[in-house]
């Protein structure tokens, strides 16, 4: 009997879940007017990269809004309170709460409702095109139909936005959330992966077998010119989650359409639509862009893929400015409006013989990128 009790304790500890709430630095809440919220999903094979993506983006917001906002990170992990606390303390974060509960949708809802006002909401996690974000393993997915977005509308400021960092968030989930929340929502139209800063001062995905960074280059150990001050990469200040340059290929299907950047959706009308442009501009302005940081630099950095071959980035820049050239996206470019993107669903099966739905459609070519670039450039802050 004693052995069985001990075994039960081991199994419980092995399957334990936890989540934490922290800030980049101590916060004087009496001075805080709005909050930027970052939800980092469980790590599994990704290690701490979801947390790092949240930390990097949060620091950009802290540089932009040092006094009037607080940046709060909700981190879902699969380990235990002691390990999570050490991870956060080693990185200098201020811990507000750590417990052994799962980060379910209801927990997220209750916490968001407690905040004064929300200026931006970011989800950095795994995602499936139909189901939504996988915040924590074995919990409900955070999608467009199973979360009370309408209830939260009044909590978001006029120039607020939602940014869904993760694979294929833009086909269904982002437009769906935008329609219910009545706020701009950024979503991806292909797979996403993490970029890090290399010693030529540029961002690259870290997969040498796909020629994603120049030969001989190494990752920086500090953030260089990304922030107002240089910060350590091992603490999480040198990561961002960005779309790939090719259509999604993976567990959920083999798509033939997509975009190499996060698309912005304002899937609503009426007088509230006037806040759409302000929210999109705020989202692009908070892109983790390395110097120089003019509005054009930020827009181009938001839209153009970086690979080991520098001509790919330069070709994209030229295309955006009206030049003819090679295709930017290595697949069919999906056509999108502020409301939604155009696609068809085609049944198929994945490598595990599971029935899937593939996103297919007509190739919109580089014209879609040029259209989006002109629109994004028109949002230049005064």
Order of alpha helices (4+ residues) and beta strands (2+ residues): alpha-beta-beta-alpha-beta-alpha-beta-alpha-beta-beta-beta-alpha-beta-alpha-beta-beta-beta-beta-beta-beta-beta-beta-alpha-alpha-alpha-beta-beta-beta-alpha
